């Protein structure tokens, strides 16, 4: 099943996230330096495993379905962007 996901990288992985997320092309939108939203991608666990395979075993990435993401789990820039895209 495809869905929309918010992907959050830890600060130390932010630079490495750019080339990984760029591969999602028109499906990705950058919300902040560490946070992205992906539209119409595969299951969250598969997405997380694919990204971790690229970051290495010490990388950390959090993947949330957009319907369940809490704005407090992302930085303020990403929260603002999410509120714009998904107003209450």
N, CA, C and O atoms as a GROMACS GRO file, in nm:
protein
  352
    1UNK      N    1   0.083  -0.119   0.000
    1UNK     CA    2   0.000   0.000   0.000
    1UNK      C    3   0.087   0.124   0.000
    1UNK      O    4   0.183   0.134   0.077
    2UNK      N    5   0.056   0.218  -0.084
    2UNK     CA    6   0.133   0.341  -0.090
    2UNK      C    7   0.071   0.444   0.003
    2UNK      O    8  -0.048   0.440   0.032
    3UNK      N    9   0.156   0.537   0.049
    3UNK     CA   10   0.108   0.642   0.138
    3UNK      C   11   0.199   0.762   0.134
    3UNK      O   12   0.295   0.765   0.058
    4UNK      N   13   0.168   0.861   0.216
    4UNK     CA   14   0.248   0.982   0.228
    4UNK      C   15   0.321   0.978   0.361
    4UNK      O   16   0.259   0.949   0.464
    5UNK      N   17   0.450   1.006   0.360
    5UNK     CA   18   0.530   0.992   0.480
    5UNK      C   19   0.617   1.115   0.504
    5UNK      O   20   0.665   1.178   0.410
    6UNK      N   21   0.636   1.146   0.631
    6UNK     CA   22   0.732   1.248   0.672
    6UNK      C   23   0.856   1.174   0.718
    6UNK      O   24   0.848   1.083   0.801
    7UNK      N   25   0.972   1.213   0.665
    7UNK     CA   26   1.099   1.150   0.698
    7UNK      C   27   1.184   1.252   0.772
    7UNK      O   28   1.207   1.362   0.722
    8UNK      N   29   1.231   1.216   0.891
    8UNK     CA   30   1.311   1.305   0.973
    8UNK      C   31   1.447   1.240   0.997
    8UNK      O   32   1.455   1.128   1.048
    9UNK      N   33   1.553   1.311   0.961
    9UNK     CA   34   1.689   1.266   0.985
    9UNK      C   35   1.744   1.335   1.108
    9UNK      O   36   1.707   1.449   1.136
   10UNK      N   37   1.831   1.270   1.181
   10UNK     CA   38   1.901   1.336   1.291
   10UNK      C   39   1.996   1.439   1.230
   10UNK      O   40   2.038   1.424   1.116
   11UNK      N   41   2.029   1.542   1.306
   11UNK     CA   42   2.113   1.650   1.256
   11UNK      C   43   2.242   1.599   1.192
   11UNK      O   44   2.283   1.649   1.087
   12UNK      N   45   2.306   1.500   1.255
   12UNK     CA   46   2.433   1.451   1.201
   12UNK      C   47   2.418   1.376   1.069
   12UNK      O   48   2.517   1.350   1.001
   13UNK      N   49   2.296   1.341   1.033
   13UNK     CA   50   2.270   1.272   0.906
   13UNK      C   51   2.211   1.364   0.800
   13UNK      O   52   2.183   1.321   0.688
   14UNK      N   53   2.191   1.490   0.834
   14UNK     CA   54   2.122   1.582   0.743
   14UNK      C   55   2.194   1.597   0.610
   14UNK      O   56   2.130   1.595   0.505
   15UNK      N   57   2.324   1.611   0.612
   15UNK     CA   58   2.399   1.628   0.487
   15UNK      C   59   2.389   1.505   0.399
   15UNK      O   60   2.376   1.517   0.277
   16UNK      N   61   2.393   1.388   0.459
   16UNK     CA   62   2.384   1.263   0.382
   16UNK      C   63   2.244   1.242   0.326
   16UNK      O   64   2.226   1.163   0.233
   17UNK      N   65   2.145   1.311   0.381
   17UNK     CA   66   2.008   1.291   0.335
   17UNK      C   67   1.983   1.350   0.197
   17UNK      O   68   1.897   1.301   0.123
   18UNK      N   69   2.055   1.454   0.160
   18UNK     CA   70   2.030   1.522   0.033
   18UNK      C   71   2.034   1.429  -0.088
   18UNK      O   72   1.936   1.423  -0.163
   19UNK      N   73   2.143   1.354  -0.110
   19UNK     CA   74   2.144   1.268  -0.230
   19UNK      C   75   2.044   1.154  -0.221
   19UNK      O   76   1.991   1.110  -0.324
   20UNK      N   77   2.018   1.104  -0.101
   20UNK     CA   78   1.920   0.996  -0.086
   20UNK      C   79   1.782   1.045  -0.123
   20UNK      O   80   1.712   0.982  -0.203
   21UNK      N   81   1.741   1.157  -0.066
   21UNK     CA   82   1.606   1.207  -0.089
   21UNK      C   83   1.589   1.261  -0.231
   21UNK      O   84   1.478   1.256  -0.285
   22UNK      N   85   1.695   1.312  -0.292
   22UNK     CA   86   1.686   1.362  -0.429
   22UNK      C   87   1.643   1.252  -0.525
   22UNK      O   88   1.583   1.280  -0.629
   23UNK      N   89   1.674   1.128  -0.492
   23UNK     CA   90   1.637   1.016  -0.578
   23UNK      C   91   1.486   0.995  -0.587
   23UNK      O   92   1.438   0.926  -0.677
   24UNK      N   93   1.411   1.052  -0.494
   24UNK     CA   94   1.266   1.038  -0.498
   24UNK      C   95   1.200   1.140  -0.591
   24UNK      O   96   1.079   1.138  -0.610
   25UNK      N   97   1.282   1.228  -0.648
   25UNK     CA   98   1.237   1.320  -0.751
   25UNK      C   99   1.108   1.394  -0.717
   25UNK      O  100   1.100   1.459  -0.614
   26UNK      N  101   1.008   1.383  -0.805
   26UNK     CA  102   0.885   1.462  -0.786
   26UNK      C  103   0.804   1.419  -0.665
   26UNK      O  104   0.708   1.487  -0.629
   27UNK      N  105   0.839   1.308  -0.601
   27UNK     CA  106   0.763   1.260  -0.487
   27UNK      C  107   0.806   1.322  -0.354
   27UNK      O  108   0.741   1.302  -0.252
   28UNK      N  109   0.918   1.398  -0.355
   28UNK     CA  110   0.969   1.451  -0.229
   28UNK      C  111   0.964   1.603  -0.225
   28UNK      O  112   0.978   1.670  -0.327
   29UNK      N  113   0.943   1.655  -0.104
   29UNK     CA  114   0.946   1.798  -0.078
   29UNK      C  115   1.023   1.818   0.051
   29UNK      O  116   0.994   1.755   0.152
   30UNK      N  117   1.122   1.906   0.047
   30UNK     CA  118   1.201   1.934   0.167
   30UNK      C  119   1.126   2.034   0.253
   30UNK      O  120   1.086   2.140   0.206
   31UNK      N  121   1.107   1.999   0.380
   31UNK     CA  122   1.037   2.086   0.474
   31UNK      C  123   1.134   2.169   0.558
   31UNK      O  124   1.102   2.280   0.599
   32UNK      N  125   1.252   2.114   0.584
   32UNK     CA  126   1.355   2.183   0.662
   32UNK      C  127   1.487   2.113   0.634
   32UNK      O  128   1.494   2.026   0.548
   33UNK      N  129   1.592   2.150   0.707
   33UNK     CA  130   1.723   2.090   0.682
   33UNK      C  131   1.728   1.941   0.714
   33UNK      O  132   1.814   1.870   0.662
   34UNK      N  133   1.638   1.893   0.797
   34UNK     CA  134   1.639   1.752   0.835
   34UNK      C  135   1.509   1.678   0.805
   34UNK      O  136   1.498   1.559   0.834
   35UNK      N  137   1.411   1.746   0.749
   35UNK     CA  138   1.278   1.687   0.735
   35UNK      C  139   1.226   1.697   0.592
   35UNK      O  140   1.238   1.801   0.527
   36UNK      N  141   1.169   1.588   0.545
   36UNK     CA  142   1.115   1.579   0.409
   36UNK      C  143   0.976   1.518   0.416
   36UNK      O  144   0.943   1.449   0.512
   37UNK      N  145   0.897   1.542   0.315
   37UNK     CA  146   0.770   1.471   0.299
   37UNK      C  147   0.774   1.400   0.165
   37UNK      O  148   0.812   1.458   0.064
   38UNK      N  149   0.733   1.274   0.166
   38UNK     CA  150   0.730   1.193   0.045
   38UNK      C  151   0.585   1.157   0.016
   38UNK      O  152   0.512   1.112   0.104
   39UNK      N  153   0.545   1.176  -0.108
   39UNK     CA  154   0.409   1.142  -0.151
   39UNK      C  155   0.412   1.012  -0.230
   39UNK      O  156   0.502   0.990  -0.311
   40UNK      N  157   0.314   0.928  -0.206
   40UNK     CA  158   0.294   0.806  -0.285
   40UNK      C  159   0.416   0.716  -0.289
   40UNK      O  160   0.463   0.679  -0.397
   41UNK      N  161   0.466   0.679  -0.172
   41UNK     CA  162   0.578   0.586  -0.163
   41UNK      C  163   0.531   0.458  -0.094
   41UNK      O  164   0.420   0.452  -0.041
   42UNK      N  165   0.618   0.357  -0.095
   42UNK     CA  166   0.583   0.228  -0.035
   42UNK      C  167   0.578   0.236   0.116
   42UNK      O  168   0.599   0.343   0.174
   43UNK      N  169   0.551   0.126   0.179
   43UNK     CA  170   0.535   0.116   0.324
   43UNK      C  171   0.651   0.182   0.400
   43UNK      O  172   0.765   0.185   0.354
   44UNK      N  173   0.618   0.235   0.517
   44UNK     CA  174   0.715   0.307   0.600
   44UNK      C  175   0.836   0.221   0.636
   44UNK      O  176   0.949   0.269   0.632
   45UNK      N  177   0.813   0.096   0.672
   45UNK     CA  178   0.925   0.010   0.714
   45UNK      C  179   1.022  -0.013   0.598
   45UNK      O  180   1.143  -0.012   0.618
   46UNK      N  181   0.969  -0.035   0.478
   46UNK     CA  182   1.055  -0.054   0.362
   46UNK      C  183   1.133   0.074   0.331
   46UNK      O  184   1.251   0.068   0.297
   47UNK      N  185   1.066   0.187   0.343
   47UNK     CA  186   1.131   0.316   0.320
   47UNK      C  187   1.243   0.337   0.422
   47UNK      O  188   1.355   0.375   0.384
   48UNK      N  189   1.214   0.314   0.548
   48UNK     CA  190   1.314   0.330   0.654
   48UNK      C  191   1.434   0.240   0.630
   48UNK      O  192   1.548   0.285   0.640
   49UNK      N  193   1.411   0.113   0.597
   49UNK     CA  194   1.521   0.019   0.574
   49UNK      C  195   1.605   0.060   0.454
   49UNK      O  196   1.728   0.048   0.456
   50UNK      N  197   1.542   0.110   0.348
   50UNK     CA  198   1.616   0.153   0.230
   50UNK      C  199   1.706   0.272   0.262
   50UNK      O  200   1.820   0.279   0.215
   51UNK      N  201   1.655   0.366   0.342
   51UNK     CA  202   1.736   0.483   0.379
   51UNK      C  203   1.849   0.442   0.473
   51UNK      O  204   1.962   0.487   0.455
   52UNK      N  205   1.819   0.358   0.572
   52UNK     CA  206   1.924   0.314   0.665
   52UNK      C  207   2.033   0.235   0.594
   52UNK      O  208   2.150   0.243   0.633
   53UNK      N  209   1.997   0.160   0.491
   53UNK     CA  210   2.098   0.088   0.414
   53UNK      C  211   2.198   0.184   0.351
   53UNK      O  212   2.315   0.152   0.335
   54UNK      N  213   2.151   0.302   0.315
   54UNK     CA  214   2.238   0.404   0.256
   54UNK      C  215   2.316   0.480   0.362
   54UNK      O  216   2.432   0.516   0.339
   55UNK      N  217   2.255   0.507   0.477
   55UNK     CA  218   2.322   0.583   0.583
   55UNK      C  219   2.424   0.501   0.659
   55UNK      O  220   2.521   0.556   0.712
   56UNK      N  221   2.404   0.371   0.666
   56UNK     CA  222   2.490   0.287   0.746
   56UNK      C  223   2.426   0.255   0.880
   56UNK      O  224   2.327   0.317   0.918
   57UNK      N  225   2.483   0.159   0.949
   57UNK     CA  226   2.419   0.109   1.071
   57UNK      C  227   2.411   0.211   1.184
   57UNK      O  228   2.333   0.192   1.277
   58UNK      N  229   2.489   0.319   1.178
   58UNK     CA  230   2.485   0.419   1.284
   58UNK      C  231   2.390   0.534   1.252
   58UNK      O  232   2.376   0.627   1.331
   59UNK      N  233   2.325   0.528   1.138
   59UNK     CA  234   2.232   0.633   1.101
   59UNK      C  235   2.100   0.618   1.174
   59UNK      O  236   2.064   0.509   1.219
   60UNK      N  237   2.029   0.728   1.186
   60UNK     CA  238   1.896   0.727   1.248
   60UNK      C  239   1.802   0.805   1.160
   60UNK      O  240   1.832   0.917   1.118
   61UNK      N  241   1.690   0.747   1.133
   61UNK     CA  242   1.586   0.815   1.054
   61UNK      C  243   1.451   0.775   1.112
   61UNK      O  244   1.430   0.660   1.150
   62UNK      N  245   1.361   0.871   1.117
   62UNK     CA  246   1.226   0.846   1.166
   62UNK      C  247   1.130   0.867   1.050
   62UNK      O  248   1.142   0.964   0.976
   63UNK      N  249   1.037   0.776   1.034
   63UNK     CA  250   0.940   0.786   0.926
   63UNK      C  251   0.800   0.782   0.988
   63UNK      O  252   0.768   0.690   1.063
   64UNK      N  253   0.719   0.882   0.956
   64UNK     CA  254   0.584   0.891   1.009
   64UNK      C  255   0.485   0.898   0.893
   64UNK      O  256   0.513   0.963   0.793
   65UNK      N  257   0.372   0.833   0.906
   65UNK     CA  258   0.264   0.855   0.810
   65UNK      C  259   0.215   0.997   0.833
   65UNK      O  260   0.204   1.041   0.948
   66UNK      N  261   0.185   1.069   0.727
   66UNK     CA  262   0.143   1.208   0.744
   66UNK      C  263   0.014   1.219   0.822
   66UNK      O  264  -0.012   1.322   0.885
   67UNK      N  265  -0.068   1.117   0.820
   67UNK     CA  266  -0.192   1.124   0.897
   67UNK      C  267  -0.167   1.112   1.047
   67UNK      O  268  -0.255   1.146   1.127
   68UNK      N  269  -0.047   1.064   1.086
   68UNK     CA  270  -0.022   1.042   1.227
   68UNK      C  271   0.095   1.121   1.284
   68UNK      O  272   0.125   1.109   1.403
   69UNK      N  273   0.161   1.202   1.203
   69UNK     CA  274   0.277   1.274   1.252
   69UNK      C  275   0.233   1.383   1.350
   69UNK      O  276   0.137   1.456   1.324
   70UNK      N  277   0.303   1.393   1.460
   70UNK     CA  278   0.278   1.501   1.556
   70UNK      C  279   0.376   1.612   1.525
   70UNK      O  280   0.496   1.587   1.509
   71UNK      N  281   0.328   1.732   1.517
   71UNK     CA  282   0.417   1.842   1.480
   71UNK      C  283   0.531   1.859   1.579
   71UNK      O  284   0.635   1.914   1.544
   72UNK      N  285   0.514   1.813   1.702
   72UNK     CA  286   0.620   1.825   1.802
   72UNK      C  287   0.737   1.730   1.774
   72UNK      O  288   0.842   1.742   1.838
   73UNK      N  289   0.721   1.637   1.680
   73UNK     CA  290   0.828   1.542   1.651
   73UNK      C  291   0.927   1.596   1.547
   73UNK      O  292   1.028   1.531   1.519
   74UNK      N  293   0.898   1.712   1.490
   74UNK     CA  294   0.986   1.771   1.389
   74UNK      C  295   1.026   1.911   1.433
   74UNK      O  296   0.968   1.967   1.527
   75UNK      N  297   1.125   1.968   1.366
   75UNK     CA  298   1.171   2.102   1.403
   75UNK      C  299   1.068   2.208   1.364
   75UNK      O  300   0.972   2.178   1.292
   76UNK      N  301   1.086   2.331   1.410
   76UNK     CA  302   0.985   2.435   1.391
   76UNK      C  303   0.961   2.468   1.244
   76UNK      O  304   0.847   2.494   1.205
   77UNK      N  305   1.068   2.469   1.161
   77UNK     CA  306   1.048   2.497   1.018
   77UNK      C  307   0.960   2.390   0.953
   77UNK      O  308   0.871   2.421   0.875
   78UNK      N  309   0.988   2.265   0.986
   78UNK     CA  310   0.908   2.156   0.931
   78UNK      C  311   0.765   2.161   0.983
   78UNK      O  312   0.671   2.135   0.909
   79UNK      N  313   0.748   2.194   1.110
   79UNK     CA  314   0.614   2.206   1.167
   79UNK      C  315   0.532   2.311   1.095
   79UNK      O  316   0.415   2.289   1.064
   80UNK      N  317   0.594   2.425   1.067
   80UNK     CA  318   0.525   2.532   0.995
   80UNK      C  319   0.483   2.484   0.857
   80UNK      O  320   0.370   2.508   0.814
   81UNK      N  321   0.573   2.416   0.786
   81UNK     CA  322   0.542   2.366   0.653
   81UNK      C  323   0.431   2.261   0.657
   81UNK      O  324   0.343   2.260   0.571
   82UNK      N  325   0.434   2.174   0.757
   82UNK     CA  326   0.329   2.073   0.770
   82UNK      C  327   0.194   2.136   0.799
   82UNK      O  328   0.092   2.093   0.745
   83UNK      N  329   0.192   2.236   0.885
   83UNK     CA  330   0.066   2.304   0.916
   83UNK      C  331   0.007   2.369   0.792
   83UNK      O  332  -0.115   2.374   0.775
   84UNK      N  333   0.094   2.420   0.704
   84UNK     CA  334   0.048   2.481   0.580
   84UNK      C  335  -0.013   2.375   0.488
   84UNK      O  336  -0.116   2.398   0.426
   85UNK      N  337   0.053   2.259   0.479
   85UNK     CA  338   0.004   2.153   0.391
   85UNK      C  339  -0.116   2.079   0.448
   85UNK      O  340  -0.203   2.034   0.373
   86UNK      N  341  -0.120   2.066   0.581
   86UNK     CA  342  -0.226   1.989   0.645
   86UNK      C  343  -0.290   2.070   0.757
   86UNK      O  344  -0.271   2.039   0.875
   87UNK      N  345  -0.364   2.175   0.722
   87UNK     CA  346  -0.424   2.258   0.827
   87UNK      C  347  -0.529   2.178   0.904
   87UNK      O  348  -0.594   2.089   0.849
   88UNK      N  349  -0.545   2.211   1.031
   88UNK     CA  350  -0.644   2.140   1.115
   88UNK      C  351  -0.782   2.184   1.080
   88UNK      O  352  -0.879   2.137   1.140
   0.00000   0.00000   0.00000
